[in-house]
Amino acid sequence: MKTRRRSRTLLSLSLNFLALFFAITAFVSTYWCVGTQRVPKPKCSKLRTHQCIDYGVNETDPNKVVYSWETGDDRFLFRQFHTGIWISCEENIHDESERCRSFIDLAPPSEKGMLWLSLVSELLYILLLMVGFSLMCIELIHASNIIDGLKLNAFAAVFTVLSGLLGMVAHVMYTQVFQVTVSLGPPDWRPYNWDYGWSFCVAWASFTCCMGASVTTLNTYTKTVIEFRHKRKTFEQSLREEHAREAYGYFRDHSLHSISKSLDVYSSQSLKSGRRTPLPADSLDFADFSTSLGEEQC
């Protein structure tokens, strides 16, 4: 029983650790959503001669007009961007660096409240995962005490389930805020096309591991309780049977002792009176004596 319980606890602890690791990784990363942004090409200069637009000014002959025949998407650059819960970063078209901005500032005013709620839920999700992980570690240390282990297991299951629910709510709310920001965000930030990044997948993998840990922890708790009750019921039943055997032996010995004592008294009275009254053998029915004595004792 202890070996199976310890194995299930180790499985829950491993899943909880993976959920905590994935949650922290997704929270600090900036690849929840990735895509491209369409921005106008900059003006050509001496330092920049490609990926730019010449607006018709000839440096050798200012009176000569040069026309640009680029139309449609040829007049734009497509730069990569990636966004996390906190920060959104995009490529800088003037050099190879990145420009990062706070995603909270990019969100529309109507969605900032939901974004803050998503951030708080994400932090609580990580905090409750830490509490559940700590309780599972303490449970492993106190594995010899079944009662304390059951209490710790129950609290760990509750905290893990609550953290999973908060994580799911946080992920869904962030997804909704990002979709609204794509439509109503600043014009210079709006994506041309986008998709979910690896951080988003890691966040949902964390939620999956969290739910797996909670189910395993609840399963460990219920199985331990059922096994404990079954063993207690078996012990009580064997104890009742042992008491019944002892009581039966006691009453049987006491009844035989009472019968022999009655015969001794009868014999002594007969000797004192000088008469020997034969006692028929068929009248000595020990079963009747046992029954009558049992009724008197009751």
C-alpha positions in Angstrom: 0.0 0.0 0.0 2.8 2.4 1.0 4.8 1.6 -2.2 1.8 2.3 -4.5 0.9 5.4 -2.6 4.5 6.7 -2.8 4.6 5.9 -6.6 1.4 7.9 -7.2 2.7 10.8 -5.1 5.9 10.9 -7.1 3.9 10.9 -10.3 1.8 13.9 -9.1 4.9 15.7 -7.9 6.6 15.2 -11.3 3.5 16.5 -13.2 3.3 19.5 -10.8 6.9 20.3 -11.3 6.5 20.3 -15.1 3.4 22.5 -14.8 5.3 25.0 -12.7 8.3 25.0 -15.0 6.2 25.5 -18.1 4.1 28.2 -16.4 7.2 30.3 -15.4 8.8 29.8 -18.8 5.7 31.0 -20.6 5.2 33.9 -18.2 8.6 35.4 -18.7 8.9 34.7 -22.5 7.6 37.0 -25.2 6.5 34.4 -27.9 2.8 33.9 -27.0 1.9 35.3 -30.5 4.2 35.8 -33.5 3.7 37.2 -37.0 4.5 40.0 -39.4 3.7 43.7 -39.6 3.5 45.7 -42.8 5.3 49.0 -42.6 6.1 51.5 -45.4 9.6 51.3 -46.8 11.9 54.1 -45.6 13.4 56.8 -47.9 16.6 55.8 -49.7 19.8 57.5 -48.5 23.5 57.1 -48.8 23.5 54.7 -45.9 20.5 52.8 -47.1 20.3 51.8 -50.8 18.1 48.7 -50.6 14.7 47.9 -49.1 13.8 51.6 -49.5 11.9 53.9 -51.8 13.4 56.6 -53.9 10.9 59.5 -54.0 12.3 61.0 -57.2 15.1 63.2 -56.1 18.3 62.9 -58.1 21.4 64.0 -56.1 23.5 64.6 -59.3 20.8 66.6 -61.1 18.0 67.9 -58.8 16.0 69.0 -61.8 15.8 65.5 -63.1 12.8 63.6 -61.8 13.1 59.8 -61.1 9.9 57.9 -60.7 9.3 54.8 -58.5 7.3 52.1 -60.1 6.8 50.1 -56.9 3.1 49.5 -56.2 1.1 47.4 -53.8 3.0 45.3 -51.3 6.3 46.3 -53.0 6.0 49.6 -51.2 6.0 48.0 -47.8 8.4 46.0 -45.6 7.3 43.0 -43.6 9.0 42.9 -40.2 8.7 40.1 -37.7 7.2 40.7 -34.2 6.6 38.6 -31.1 4.4 39.4 -28.2 4.2 38.1 -24.6 2.0 38.9 -21.7 4.1 41.9 -20.7 6.1 43.1 -23.7 5.7 43.2 -27.5 8.9 43.4 -29.6 9.3 44.0 -33.4 12.2 44.3 -35.7 13.7 47.7 -36.2 13.7 48.5 -40.0 16.7 50.9 -39.6 19.1 48.4 -38.0 19.2 44.8 -36.8 18.0 45.6 -33.3 14.5 45.1 -31.8 12.2 47.7 -30.5 10.1 46.6 -27.5 7.0 48.2 -26.1 4.7 47.4 -23.2 1.8 45.3 -24.3 -0.4 46.9 -21.6 0.1 50.3 -23.4 -0.8 48.8 -26.7 -4.1 47.3 -25.5 -7.2 49.3 -26.0 -8.5 51.1 -22.9 -11.6 48.9 -22.9 -9.4 45.8 -22.6 -6.8 46.9 -20.1 -8.9 45.8 -17.1 -9.2 42.3 -18.5 -5.5 42.2 -19.3 -4.6 43.2 -15.7 -7.0 40.5 -14.5 -5.3 38.0 -16.8 -1.9 39.0 -15.3 -3.1 38.6 -11.8 -4.7 35.2 -12.6 -1.4 34.1 -14.1 0.5 35.1 -11.1 -1.9 33.3 -8.8 -1.7 30.3 -11.0 2.0 30.1 -10.5 1.7 30.8 -6.8 -0.8 28.0 -6.2 1.3 25.6 -8.2 4.2 26.4 -5.9 2.0 25.8 -2.8 0.8 22.5 -4.2 4.4 21.4 -5.1 5.5 22.3 -1.5 2.7 20.3 0.0 3.5 17.2 -2.1 7.2 17.5 -1.1 6.1 17.6 2.6 3.9 14.6 2.0 6.8 12.6 0.7 8.8 13.4 3.9 5.9 12.3 6.1 5.0 9.2 4.1 5.1 7.0 7.2 2.2 8.8 8.8 -0.9 7.9 6.8 -3.3 10.4 8.5 -0.9 13.4 8.0 -0.2 12.2 4.5 -3.9 12.2 3.7 -4.4 15.7 5.0 -1.5 17.0 3.0 -2.7 15.1 -0.1 -6.2 16.6 0.2 -4.8 20.2 0.5 -2.4 19.6 -2.4 -5.3 18.4 -4.6 -7.4 21.4 -3.7 -4.6 23.9 -4.5 -3.7 22.2 -7.7 -7.2 22.2 -9.0 -7.7 25.9 -8.1 -4.4 26.7 -9.9 -5.5 24.9 -13.0 -8.8 26.8 -13.1 -7.0 30.1 -12.7 -4.5 29.2 -15.4 -7.2 28.3 -17.9 -9.1 31.6 -17.2 -5.8 33.6 -17.6 -5.0 32.0 -20.9 -8.5 32.5 -22.3 -8.6 36.2 -21.2 -5.2 37.0 -22.7 -6.3 35.4 -26.0 -9.4 37.6 -26.1 -7.4 40.7 -25.3 -4.8 40.0 -28.0 -7.5 39.5 -30.6 -9.2 42.7 -29.8 -5.8 44.5 -29.8 -5.1 43.2 -33.3 -8.2 45.0 -34.5 -8.2 48.1 -32.3 -4.6 48.6 -31.4 -2.2 51.3 -32.6 -2.0 51.4 -36.4 1.8 51.1 -36.4 1.6 47.9 -34.4 -1.4 46.0 -36.0 -0.2 42.7 -37.4 -0.5 41.9 -41.1 -0.8 38.2 -40.2 -0.1 36.4 -36.9 -0.3 33.0 -35.2 0.2 31.6 -31.7 3.9 31.0 -30.7 5.7 28.4 -28.7 5.1 30.2 -25.4 1.3 29.9 -25.9 1.7 26.1 -26.5 4.0 25.8 -23.4 1.3 27.7 -21.3 -1.4 25.2 -22.3 1.1 22.3 -21.8 1.5 23.7 -18.2 -2.3 23.6 -17.8 -2.5 20.0 -19.0 0.2 18.9 -16.6 -1.5 20.8 -13.8 -4.8 19.0 -14.5 -3.0 15.7 -14.7 -1.3 16.3 -11.3 -4.6 17.3 -9.7 -6.4 14.2 -11.0 -3.5 11.9 -9.9 -3.5 13.6 -6.5 -7.2 13.1 -6.0 -6.9 9.5 -7.2 -4.1 8.9 -4.6 -6.3 10.4 -1.9 -9.4 8.4 -2.8 -7.5 5.1 -3.2 -5.8 5.6 0.1 -9.0 6.4 1.9 -10.7 3.3 0.3 -7.9 1.0 1.2 -7.7 2.4 4.7 -11.4 1.9 5.3 -11.3 -1.6 3.9 -8.5 -2.6 6.2 -10.2 -1.0 9.1 -13.4 -2.9 8.3 -11.6 -6.2 8.0 -9.8 -5.6 11.3 -13.1 -4.8 13.1 -14.7 -7.9 11.6 -11.9 -10.1 12.7 -11.9 -8.5 16.2 -15.7 -9.1 16.5 -15.2 -12.8 15.5 -12.4 -13.2 18.1 -14.6 -11.6 20.8 -17.5 -13.9 19.8 -15.2 -17.0 20.1 -13.9 -15.9 23.5 -17.4 -15.2 24.8 -18.6 -18.6 23.6 -15.7 -20.4 25.3 -16.3 -18.4 28.5 -20.0 -19.2 28.7 -19.4 -22.9 27.8 -16.8 -23.3 30.6 -18.9 -21.4 33.1 -22.0 -23.5 32.3 -20.0 -26.8 32.8 -18.6 -25.5 36.0 -22.1 -24.6 37.3 -23.4 -28.1 36.4 -20.5 -29.9 38.2 -21.0 -27.7 41.3 -24.7 -28.5 41.4 -24.0 -32.2 41.3 -21.5 -31.9 44.1 -24.0 -30.1 46.3 -26.7 -32.7 45.5 -24.3 -35.5 46.4 -23.3 -34.0 49.7 -26.9 -33.5 50.7 -27.6 -37.1 50.0 -24.7 -38.3 52.1 -25.8 -36.2 55.0 -29.3 -37.6 55.0 -27.9 -41.1 54.9 -29.8 -42.0 51.7 -28.5 -42.6 48.3 -31.0 -41.7 45.8 -30.0 -43.1 42.4 -30.0 -40.6 39.8 -31.1 -42.0 36.4 -28.5 -41.5 33.7 -31.0 -40.4 31.2 -32.2 -37.6 33.5 -28.7 -36.0 33.4 -29.2 -34.0 30.2 -26.4 -31.5 30.2 -28.0 -29.7 27.4 -31.0 -28.9 29.6 -28.7 -27.8 32.4 -26.8 -25.5 30.1 -30.0 -24.0 28.7 -31.6 -23.5 32.2 -28.4 -21.9 33.5 -28.1 -19.7 30.5 -31.6 -18.5 31.0 -31.0 -17.8 34.7 -27.8 -15.8 33.9 -29.6 -13.8 31.3 
